[in-house]
């Protein structure tokens, strides 16, 4: 864990001095989201159906495509579950219609009794492509977890923005395929379908994002139930 904190401080320091090093101005975005359930890749992560508070902060050099994010999930009922994730990413626009995205993440679980041993820390890498200027803006992603999940998770995402009554609505659907978490009895195969709708309301430097989501669990070794959850995010960009 000490190494993780050292690397985090180094990355934040790099972003802090980026303008002096000849990079573009650093953008900072902070967010806090209330989620009525923490559903992740089909899993009811804070079982059973408990709400979570999800704060995050992201530093980005948009022109260079570099970004770093600290993201957390904190249970709000019946458990002391805490998750803290460190994610570093690089996005590259190839042309007006296609971009590549990659990232390295470290998922940590400070609320686990054994923290910070190998049973409460898990590194993951991801690689994918996004396609713009098409009807549904498809996105294909692949993830590989080296420890707790130990396997691949693939997604295909379709998204669409609609203008209804002068208000823009964002719609998405995600299809997942997993080979992860065999250690706890999860079978490989199509895992989940996520459907969602959201919109934004802006006031000064704050953006409020209510959303509604429904997850169809195709793999009952992940979750025996389909899940409906709602959320409200508040982001601030100075």
Backbone as a ProteinNet text record, in pm:
[ID]
protein_1_A
[PRIMARY]
XXXXXXXXXXXXXXXXXXXXXXXXXXXXXXXXXXXXXXXXXXXXXXXXXXXXXXXXXXXXXXXXXXXXXXXXXXXXXXXXXXXXXXXXXXXXXXXXXXXXXXXXXXXXXXXXXXXXXXXXXXXXXXXXXXXXXXXXXXXXXXXXXXXXXXXXXXXXXXXXXXXXXXXXXXXXXXXXXXXXXXXXXXXXXXXXXXXXXXXXXXXXXXXXXXXXXXXXXXXXXXXXXXXXXXXXXXXXXX
[TERTIARY]
82.5	0	86.2	202	290.6	337.5	366.9	407.7	296.9	173	58.3	46.1	59.2	50	163.6	283.1	398.2	374	326.2	297.2	187.9	87	-22.4	28.9	112.6	169.9	255.1	330.8	413.2	327	217.3	129.8	63	11.6	-52.7	47.5	171.3	276.3	304.5	309.4	332.3	223.8	97.7	-11.3	-5.2	36.3	44.5	148	258.7	365.6	359.9	254.7	244.6	257.5	189.7	204.3	348.5	421.6	561.5	649	602	678	643.9	557.6	524.4	396.3	321.7	195.3	82.6	-34.6	-149.4	-195.7	-285.5	-339.1	-412.5	-391.4	-456.7	-602.2	-691.7	-832.4	-863.7	-940.7	-978.1	-1129	-1175.8	-1319	-1343.8	-1427.5	-1463.5	-1610.8	-1643.8	-1780.5	-1816	-1941.6	-1993.2	-2130.6	-2150	-2272.6	-2337	-2467.2	-2544.3	-2602.4	-2580.2	-2635.7	-2720.9	-2844.8	-2934.5	-2886.6	-2805.4	-2739.7	-2606.4	-2506.4	-2377.2	-2370.6	-2410.9	-2411.9	-2292.6	-2209	-2084.5	-2066.5	-2067	-2050.9	-2151	-2269.7	-2375.7	-2380.7	-2270.7	-2265.4	-2341.1	-2412.8	-2466.6	-2355.3	-2270.4	-2142.3	-2158.7	-2253.3	-2279	-2409.9	-2398.4	-2514.8	-2579.4	-2715.4	-2809.3	-2872.1	-2846.7	-2913.8	-2895.3	-2772.3	-2747.3	-2696.7	-2732.9	-2689.1	-2544	-2488.1	-2347.9	-2329.3	-2228.5	-2183.1	-2052.8	-2042	-1928	-1858.8	-1762.7	-1687.3	-1569.7	-1531	-1415.2	-1356.2	-1230.2	-1164.2	-1076.5	-1081.5	-1007.2	-922.9	-796	-703.9	-676	-682.8	-664.4	-585.5	-505.6	-439.3	-506	-610.9	-695.3	-622	-534.7	-464.5	-371.6	-307.6	-215.8	-289.3	-414.3	-491.8	-465.1	-393.7	-360.5	-461	-493.2	-579.9	-553.1	-584.3	-568.1	-689.3	-743.5	-865.4	-854.3	-904.2	-926.1	-1076	-1120.5	-1264.2	-1291.1	-1401	-1430.6	-1578.6	-1608.9	-1747	-1754.6	-1852.6	-1867.8	-2010.7	-2026.6	-2159.6	-2229.3	-2359.8	-2436.7	-2527.8	-2530.6	-2619.6	-2566.2	-2574.7	-2558.7	-2419	-2324.2	-2190.8	-2089.6	-1963.6	-1857.9	-1779.1	-1838.3	-1768.9	-1712.2	-1583.8	-1516.7	-1428.1	-1438.7	-1352	-1280.8	-1153.1	-1075.6	-994.5	-1020	-955.9	-866	-749.7	-653.9	-644.8	-675.7	-681.8	-605.9	-515.1	-438.5	-471.8	-505.2	-548.1	-483.1	-485.8	-435.5	-531.2	-582.2	-672.6	-605.7	-621.7	-558.7	-661.9	-684.3	-776	-700.5	-745	-679.3	-729	-858.4	-919.5	-1053.2	-1133.4	-1258.8	-1359.5	-1340.1	-1439.8	-1394.6	-1266	-1218	-1110.6	-1119.1	-1015.6	-988.2	-865.8	-826.7	-817.4	-847.2	-838	-772.6	-693.9	-623.2	-611.8	-589.4	-578.3	-518.1	-467	-415.6	-483.7	-544.5	-614.8	-569	-580.6	-555.9	-677.9	-750.7	-870.5	-831	-863.7	-828.2	-953.8	-950.6	-1067.5	-1025.2	-1012.2	-961.7	-1048.6	-1174.6	-1261.7	-1241.7	-1167.2	-1142.4	-1048.7	-1075	-990.8	-844	-816.7	-678.6	-604.4	-670.6	-609.9	-478.9	-369.8	-363	-293.4	-330.1	-263.4	-322.4	-276.8	-317.3	-465.9	-532.6	-674.5	-764.1	-703.1	-782.8	-734	-644.5	-589.8	-587.1	-631.2	-635	-603	-496.8	-463.6	-538.3	-567.5	-638.4	-589.9	-585.2	-553.7	-672.1	-683.7	-792.6	-743.9	-810.3	-780.1	-908.6	-932.9	-1056.5	-1055	-1166.8	-1181.6	-1320.5	-1328	-1455	-1472.6	-1596.4	-1627.2	-1732.9	-1696.3	-1786.6	-1852.5	-1941.7	-2008	-2085.9	-2134	-2223	-2351.5	-2450.1	-2582	-2580.3	-2504.5	-2506.8	-2370	-2272.8	-2140.6	-2088.4	-2063.9	-2022.1	-1885.2	-1871.2	-1745.9	-1720	-1599.8	-1560.8	-1444.8	-1458.8	-1355.5	-1320.7	-1193.7	-1149.1	-1072.6	-1097.6	-1034.1	-970.8	-856.8	-796.9	-756.5	-812	-781.9	-676.6	-569.4	-456.9	-468.1	-565.1	-566.3	-703.9	-785.3	-911.9	-1005.3	-1013.4	-1097.7	-1028.8	-901	-814.6	-883.8	-899.3	-961.3	-1001.3	-1068.9	-1110.6	-1256.5	-1283.8	-1421.3	-1427.6	-1520.5	-1534.7	-1670.7	-1674	-1800.3	-1816.3	-1940.5	-1976.1	-2085.1	-2057.3	-2148.3	-2203.5	-2333.9	-2398.4	-2460.9	-2442.7	-2499.9	-2559.4	-2655.9	-2728.2	-2777.4	-2764.7	-2812	-2932.3	-3040.5	-3163.5	-3205.7	-3259.9	-3312	-3463.4	-3517.8	-3661.2	-3709.6	-3805.1	-3858.1	-3747.1	-3651.8	-3539.2	-3444	-3458.4	-3369.1	-3299.3	-3166.2	-3090.1	-3086.1	-3126.1	-3123.6	-3014.8	-2941	-2836.9	-2884	-2882.2	-2923.2	-2802.5	-2795.9	-2685.7	-2730.8	-2659.5	-2674.4	-2536	-2510.1	-2380.2	-2403.8	-2337.2	-2340.3	-2205.5	-2206.2	-2082.2	-2060.3	-1933.5	-1891.4	-1776	-1780.7	-1678.2	-1612.6	-1485.4	-1415.8	-1359.3	-1405.5	-1351.1	-1421	-1356.6	-1410.4	-1449.7	-1372.2	-1395.4	-1370.3	-1283.3	-1249.8	-1371	-1468.9	-1588.1	-1708.5	-1681.3	-1787.3	-1857.6	-1804.8	-1867.2	-1832.6	-1933.3	-1912.5	-1882.6	-1793.4	-1759.7	-1876.3	-1896.1	-2002.2	-2059.5	-2167.6	-2235.6	-2285	-2252.8	-2275.6	-2393.8	-2402.6	-2504.5	-2532.5	-2652.1	-2690.6	-2733.8	-2667.7	-2701	-2769.5	-2878.1	-2952.7	-2966.9	-2952.5	-2961.1	-3002.1	-3050.7	-3088.6	-3047.5	-2997	-2955	-2971.6	-2966.3	-2967.6	-2888	-2857.5	-2776.5	-2850.9	-2826.5	-2872.6	-2751.8	-2726.5	-2607	-2643.8	-2569.6	-2584.4	-2445.6	-2407.9	-2274.7	-2170.1	-2082.2	-1978.9	-2017.2	-2142.7	-2190.8	-2278.3	-2266.8	-2352.1	-2419.9	-2551.9	-2630.8	-2679	-2655.1	-2686.5	-2770.8	-2902.5	-2986	-2984.7	-2997.3	-2995.8	-3083.5	-3128.5	-3201.5	-3141.3	-3124.7	-3052.9	-3121.5	-3111.8	-3165.5	-3062.8	-3031.9	-2931.8	-2999.3	-2988.2	-3038.2	-2921.3	-2930.5	-2822.1	-2840.3	-2753.4	-2761	-2697.5	-2602.5	-2527	-2569.5	-2647.1	-2701.4	-2598.1	-2477	-2371.1	-2310.1	-2344	-2302.2	-2405.5	-2529.8	-2639.8	-2768.4	-2844.3	-2967.2	-3082.7	-3064.3	-3170.7	-3128	-3225.9	-3204.4	-3210.6	-3146.7	-3134.2	-3179.2	-3256	-3291.7	-3233.4	-3166.5	-3112.9	-3113.3	-3115.4	-3115	-2996.6	-2958.6	-2846.3	-2858.6	-2784.2	-2775.3	-2631	-2569.1	-2431.8	-2422.7	-2326.7	-2299.1	-2150.9	-2120.7	-1980.4	-1947.8	-1821	-1773.5	-1644.8	-1639.3	-1516.8	-1481	-1370.9	-1333	-1295.7
-120.5	0	126	119	234.9	269.5	164.3	188.8	256.2	211.9	271.4	419.3	452.8	592.9	674.9	617.3	687.3	714.6	612.1	630.1	734.1	732.6	829.7	971.4	989.8	1123	1167	1074	1106.9	1149.9	1078.1	1110.7	1245.9	1270.3	1399	1512.6	1488.8	1590.4	1619.5	1513.4	1532	1619.7	1588.9	1669.3	1813	1828.5	1962.7	2049.4	1987.6	2063.7	2053.3	1992	1970.4	2098.1	2208.6	2330.6	2378.7	2368.3	2410.8	2318.6	2194.1	2097.7	2104.9	2199.2	2217.4	2149.9	2089.2	2026.4	2129.1	2088.3	2178.1	2193.7	2289.2	2314.3	2191	2162.7	2048.3	2082.1	1989.8	2004.3	1913.8	1967.6	1893.1	1880.3	1760.3	1736.9	1651.6	1699.5	1621.8	1585.5	1468.7	1419	1340.3	1347	1259.4	1211.3	1080.3	1019	933.6	949.4	858.2	751.4	624.6	512.5	428.2	401.8	324.8	180.5	131.8	2.1	13.4	-57.3	-58.5	-186.1	-174.7	-288.4	-273.7	-377.5	-372.3	-503.4	-494.8	-612.3	-722.6	-680.5	-773.1	-807.5	-787.7	-820.8	-717.5	-765.2	-678.6	-662.3	-563.9	-555.7	-537.8	-454.2	-437.2	-509.3	-638	-725.6	-710.9	-713.9	-722	-586.3	-536.7	-416.8	-293.2	-271.9	-157.6	-37	84.1	204.8	238.8	322.7	362.5	507.4	567.8	700.6	681.7	745.3	720.5	852.4	896.3	1018	987.7	1086.6	1069.7	1205	1202	1321.5	1277.9	1354.2	1319.8	1438.1	1411.8	1510.8	1469.2	1563.4	1525.9	1631.6	1580.5	1662.1	1624.1	1696.1	1652.1	1647.1	1745.1	1748.1	1628.7	1590	1475.3	1341.8	1346.9	1225.5	1150.9	1213.9	1149.7	1188.8	1094.9	1127	1031.8	1079.7	1000.3	1022.3	913.5	924.3	846.7	907	838.7	820.9	697.3	668.4	580.4	605.9	528.4	493.5	385.8	348.4	322.6	385	374.1	331.2	218.4	168.4	262.9	278.4	368.9	296.1	162.3	89	-50.3	-90.7	-229.5	-288.9	-217.4	-273.1	-159	-190.9	-89.2	-96.1	-152.4	-171.2	-39.3	-42.1	72.7	21	83	51.6	179	168	282.4	238.3	301.9	262.9	374.3	334.7	426.1	389.5	482.3	449.9	554.6	506.5	593.3	554.2	653	620.4	705.3	652.4	723.7	699.7	808.6	801.7	865.9	803.9	853	859.3	979.4	996.6	969.2	866	829.3	915.7	941.4	1028.6	1076.7	1143.6	1199.5	1092.2	969.7	865.5	755.7	754.4	644.5	690.8	640	666.8	539.7	527.3	415.2	460.8	371.8	406	290.7	324.3	223.9	273	178.8	218.8	110.4	152.8	63.9	103.3	6.1	36.2	-52.5	-0.5	-79	-66	-176.5	-178.5	-223.2	-142.6	-176.4	-172	-251.1	-265.1	-248.2	-122.7	-95.1	-153.4	-185.6	-238.5	-387.4	-455.4	-598.5	-618.2	-717.4	-738.6	-761.1	-820.7	-854.9	-741.5	-628.3	-517.6	-475.4	-451	-446.1	-567.5	-688.9	-803.8	-836.5	-947.4	-981.5	-1014	-1040.7	-1072.8	-949.8	-831.4	-708.4	-603	-643.5	-552.1	-626.3	-559	-628.3	-532	-557.6	-473.1	-519.3	-423.2	-454.7	-361.2	-413	-330.9	-335.8	-232.9	-230.9	-171.7	-211	-161.1	-164.8	-58.8	-56.3	47.1	56.7	150.6	211.4	338.9	410.2	460.5	455.4	496.6	606.4	724.7	839.6	857.9	954.9	993.4	878.8	786.9	683	690.7	615.8	628.3	600.3	497.3	458.1	466.9	531.1	552.1	428	317.7	193.6	205.8	128.8	123.8	-21.2	-68.8	-205.2	-198.5	-268.2	-265	-405.9	-424	-549.6	-517.1	-596.2	-576.1	-708.2	-698.5	-819.3	-792.3	-871.1	-861.9	-966.9	-923.5	-1012.5	-1088.3	-1052.4	-1114.6	-1165.1	-1081.1	-1127.5	-1181.5	-1110.2	-1157.2	-1262.1	-1243.9	-1332.5	-1380.9	-1288.5	-1324.7	-1201.6	-1226	-1118	-1078.9	-952.7	-904.1	-816.5	-849.7	-776.2	-706.2	-586.5	-515.5	-457.1	-448.6	-372.7	-274.4	-147.4	-43.1	34.4	62.1	147.8	264.2	384.9	501.7	596.9	672.2	761.5	881.1	999.1	1120.9	1174.5	1203	1249.8	1382.9	1469.6	1597.1	1587.8	1590.1	1578.3	1695	1771.8	1888.2	1982.7	2003.7	2094.3	2046	1918.1	1862.1	1740.9	1733	1622.9	1503.7	1388.2	1263.7	1173.3	1108.5	1014.1	872.8	786.9	647.8	557.7	445.7	353.2	209.3	118.7	-24.8	-87.5	-183	-249.8	-400.3	-474.7	-621	-669.5	-754.4	-801.1	-949.7	-987.2	-1128.7	-1145.3	-1247.9	-1261.6	-1398.3	-1398.2	-1521.1	-1503	-1398.8	-1363.6	-1437.9	-1433.6	-1480.8	-1628.6	-1708.6	-1853.3	-1910.3	-1844	-1891.5	-1894.4	-1810	-1807.8	-1868.9	-1945	-2020.9	-1955.4	-1843.7	-1776.6	-1851.7	-1882.4	-1951.8	-1852	-1889.4	-1801.8	-1796.1	-1677.6	-1661.6	-1521.5	-1502.9	-1373.7	-1345.5	-1227.3	-1201	-1109.6	-998.2	-900.4	-805.1	-748	-640.4	-521.9	-410	-289.3	-188.1	-129.9	-29.5	93.3	212	330.3	454.9	550.5	681.2	787.4	899.2	1007.9	1141	1247.8	1382.9	1473.1	1593	1686.7	1817.2	1874.8	2008.2	2085.2	2200.7	2277.4	2403.3	2427.7	2550.7	2598.8	2715.5	2769.6	2666.2	2625.6	2527.4	2385.6	2367.9	2237.7	2174.3	2042.5	1966.7	1855.4	1851	1750.6	1648.3	1519.9	1414.6	1305.1	1312.6	1200.5	1089.4	964.9	852.4	739.4	655.5	533.5	420.3	304	194	60.4	-29.7	-164.4	-263.6	-364	-464.2	-600.5	-660.6	-795.4	-890.8	-977.8	-1069.9	-1198.1	-1217.6	-1336.3	-1457.8	-1432.8	-1539.4	-1542.8	-1642.8	-1649.1	-1688.7	-1727.1	-1748.9	-1616.1	-1508.2	-1374	-1310.3	-1317.8	-1255.7	-1325.6	-1372.5	-1445.3	-1353.2	-1223.3	-1127.4	-1025.7	-973.6	-851.9	-734.2	-624.5	-514.1	-381.3	-305.4	-168.4	-74.7	27.9	124.5	264.8	363.4	503.5	572.7	685.1	758.7	907.5	982.9	1126.8	1167.6	1219.3	1264.3	1416.1	1467.3	1610.7	1628.1	1696.4	1717.7	1866.3	1894.7	2033	2044.2	2142	2167.9	2314.8	2345.9	2485.8	2557.6
0	0	0	68.2	71.3	-69.9	-151.6	-289.5	-367.6	-346	-415.5	-382.7	-255.2	-214.5	-274.7	-279.4	-338.9	-486.5	-559.5	-701.5	-722.1	-635.4	-646.2	-626.8	-526.2	-501.2	-619.6	-678.2	-794.5	-913.2	-936.8	-1049.5	-1028.5	-906.5	-878.2	-890.9	-843.8	-857.1	-1003.9	-1086.6	-1229.9	-1291	-1259.2	-1314	-1262.7	-1137.4	-1080.4	-1149.1	-1193.4	-1258.5	-1411.2	-1463.9	-1608.2	-1690.3	-1652.1	-1732.9	-1740.5	-1627.8	-1627.3	-1711.4	-1732.5	-1811.2	-1959.4	-1996.6	-2137.2	-2181.1	-2086.7	-2120.7	-2114.2	-2160	-2154	-2009.9	-1989.9	-1857.5	-1804.3	-1677.1	-1614.3	-1584.2	-1618.5	-1583.4	-1464.9	-1371.7	-1252.2	-1248.5	-1226.3	-1212.9	-1090.5	-1001.7	-883.7	-891.8	-837.1	-847.8	-722.7	-686	-581.8	-627.4	-622.9	-673.2	-564.8	-550.6	-467.2	-557.3	-523.6	-599.2	-505.9	-545.8	-459.3	-443.9	-540.5	-530.8	-604.4	-555.6	-623	-707.2	-833.2	-924.6	-1018.8	-1023.5	-1101.1	-1175.9	-1308.6	-1394.3	-1359.4	-1319.2	-1283	-1135.5	-1063.4	-921.1	-837.4	-737.8	-633.7	-531.6	-552.9	-482	-331.3	-289.5	-146.5	-116.8	-93.1	-79.6	58.6	66.9	-45.4	-77	-194.6	-246.8	-159.3	-113.1	-25.4	-104.8	-61.7	-132.6	-103.5	-190.2	-173.8	-213.1	-154.9	-193.8	-269.3	-387.1	-474.9	-511	-430	-462.3	-554.6	-634.2	-722.4	-756.1	-797.1	-850.3	-966.6	-1075.4	-1196.2	-1241	-1267.1	-1323.6	-1467.4	-1560.3	-1700.1	-1777.5	-1870.3	-1971.3	-2103.3	-2140.6	-2250.8	-2383.8	-2408.9	-2535.7	-2550	-2439.6	-2442.6	-2424.2	-2380.2	-2362.6	-2233	-2138.8	-2012.2	-1903.8	-1816.3	-1703.6	-1587.4	-1468.2	-1346.9	-1258.5	-1204.2	-1125.8	-995	-888.9	-762.1	-746.9	-727.3	-719.6	-599.1	-531.2	-411.9	-405.7	-335.5	-303.9	-154.5	-89.5	55.2	84.7	151.4	184.5	282	262.8	347.8	446.2	442.1	532.4	561	686.8	732.6	717	663.3	644.1	639.2	663.9	659.5	528.8	422.6	294.7	242.5	209.1	146.8	34.2	-80.9	-194.6	-237.1	-271.1	-318	-438.8	-553.5	-678.9	-731	-782.7	-843.8	-991.9	-1080.1	-1222.7	-1303.4	-1387.8	-1477.3	-1620.7	-1705.7	-1840.9	-1948.1	-2068.8	-2186.6	-2302.9	-2360.5	-2474.8	-2595.8	-2711.8	-2834.3	-2946.5	-2997.2	-3109.8	-3240	-3311.7	-3437	-3552.6	-3553.1	-3652.8	-3596.4	-3677.6	-3629.2	-3588.7	-3637.1	-3612.7	-3516.9	-3480.5	-3397.4	-3299.2	-3177.6	-3077.8	-2997.8	-2948.7	-2865.1	-2720.4	-2628.9	-2487.2	-2411.7	-2312.1	-2233.7	-2090.8	-1999.8	-1860.7	-1773.6	-1659.4	-1556	-1425.9	-1360.4	-1236.7	-1122.8	-1003.2	-883.4	-793.7	-777.3	-694.2	-554.1	-454.5	-316.7	-229.7	-121.8	-35.5	110.3	155.7	291.5	403.1	374	478.8	502.4	413.9	432.9	552.5	637.5	756.2	722.8	606.1	570.4	500.9	478.2	403.4	468.5	390.7	244.4	181.1	214.2	155.1	17.7	-43.2	-179.4	-191.9	-79.4	-83.3	-80.3	-75.5	-70.7	-169.6	-260.8	-362.2	-495.2	-602.2	-730.8	-845.5	-921.6	-1036.7	-1161.8	-1250	-1373.9	-1485	-1606.7	-1723.4	-1819.3	-1903.1	-2000.2	-2132.1	-2239	-2372.9	-2453.8	-2530.5	-2607.9	-2718	-2787.8	-2898.9	-2895.3	-2931.3	-2940.7	-3083.3	-3129.2	-3265.6	-3261.3	-3305.3	-3302.5	-3439	-3445.3	-3570.1	-3633.6	-3552.4	-3600.3	-3519.1	-3558.4	-3497.2	-3347.5	-3304.3	-3164	-3095.7	-3156.8	-3096.3	-3023.9	-3094.4	-3028.1	-2960.9	-2853.9	-2778.6	-2740.8	-2766.7	-2733.1	-2633.9	-2520.6	-2417.9	-2372.2	-2334.6	-2273.8	-2146.1	-2041.8	-1911.9	-1867.8	-1803.3	-1745.7	-1601.3	-1510.5	-1367.7	-1333.6	-1265.7	-1237.8	-1105.4	-1021.6	-889.3	-847.5	-786.7	-730.7	-838.2	-951.1	-1060.6	-1146.5	-1168.9	-1247.2	-1375.3	-1469.6	-1596.1	-1674.2	-1785.9	-1875.9	-1852.4	-1883.5	-1892.4	-2017.5	-2107.2	-2232.8	-2234.9	-2293.6	-2306.1	-2446.1	-2490.3	-2608.7	-2567.5	-2585.6	-2541.1	-2660.5	-2656.5	-2754.3	-2678.7	-2728.8	-2662.2	-2764.6	-2719.3	-2809.3	-2729	-2784.2	-2720.9	-2798.7	-2727.1	-2790.3	-2730.2	-2813.3	-2767.3	-2761.7	-2640.1	-2619.8	-2534.6	-2588.4	-2518.2	-2472.2	-2562.6	-2539.8	-2429.5	-2391.9	-2292.4	-2350.4	-2332.2	-2390.2	-2294.5	-2347.1	-2271.3	-2327.9	-2240.4	-2281.5	-2251.4	-2352.8	-2338.9	-2363	-2292.3	-2316.5	-2293.9	-2357.1	-2328.9	-2334.8	-2244.6	-2238.1	-2226.7	-2312.6	-2307.2	-2256.7	-2151.9	-2091.6	-2108	-2122	-2128	-2030.8	-1945.9	-1842	-1839.1	-1800.5	-1761.2	-1620.3	-1550.3	-1419.4	-1305.8	-1190	-1061.5	-1063	-1134.1	-1131.1	-991.3	-915.2	-780.2	-688.8	-715.8	-630.2	-701.7	-808	-872.3	-988	-1038.1	-1152.5	-1280.8	-1359.8	-1485.7	-1597	-1688.1	-1800.3	-1898	-1958.4	-2057	-2054.1	-2127.9	-2127.6	-1986.1	-1935.5	-1792.8	-1764.2	-1836.2	-1800.1	-1916.2	-1912.3	-2003.2	-1916.7	-1934.4	-1858.5	-1950.1	-1901	-1974.4	-1885.6	-1943.5	-1859.7	-1934.5	-1858.3	-1911.9	-1810.7	-1859.9	-1771.5	-1842.3	-1765.3	-1820.9	-1728.3	-1773.3	-1694.9	-1670.3	-1553.1	-1519.2	-1467.4	-1524.9	-1489.3	-1413.2	-1306.1	-1230.4	-1191.9	-1245.4	-1221.6	-1264.4	-1176.3	-1210.5	-1169.3	-1129.3	-1085.7	-1193.1	-1207.7	-1298	-1219.2	-1226.2	-1156.7	-1259.5	-1231.4	-1327.7	-1262.7	-1275.7	-1230.6	-1335.6	-1290.4	-1383.1	-1330.4	-1422.6	-1388.6	-1469.5	-1406.7	-1469.6	-1440.3	-1536.3	-1518.1	-1570.3	-1489.4	-1525.4	-1535.3	-1652.8	-1675	-1655.4	-1554.9	-1524.7	-1605.1	-1703.7	-1788.7	-1722.1	-1634.5	-1566.8	-1420.8	-1382.9	-1248	-1143.9	-1185.4	-1087.9	-1043	-1112.2	-1072.7	-981.4	-1022	-948.3	-989.9	-893.8	-925.9	-963.5	-943.3	-970.3	-1075.2	-1149.3	-1226.2	-1130	-1165	-1070.8	-1132.4	-1055.7	-1093.6	-989.3	-1035.4	-940.9	-1000.8	-913.4	-955.3	-889.5	-946.1	-891	-914.8	-838.5	-858.5	-838.6	-945.6	-939	-937.9	-863.1	-860.3	-890.6	-999.1	-1036.8	-1032.8	-1008.5	-1001.5	-1079.4	-1167.4	-1244	-1231.9	-1163.2	-1140.6	-1270.5
[MASK]
++++++++++++++++++++++++++++++++++++++++++++++++++++++++++++++++++++++++++++++++++++++++++++++++++++++++++++++++++++++++++++++++++++++++++++++++++++++++++++++++++++++++++++++++++++++++++++++++++++++++++++++++++++++++++++++++++++++++++++++

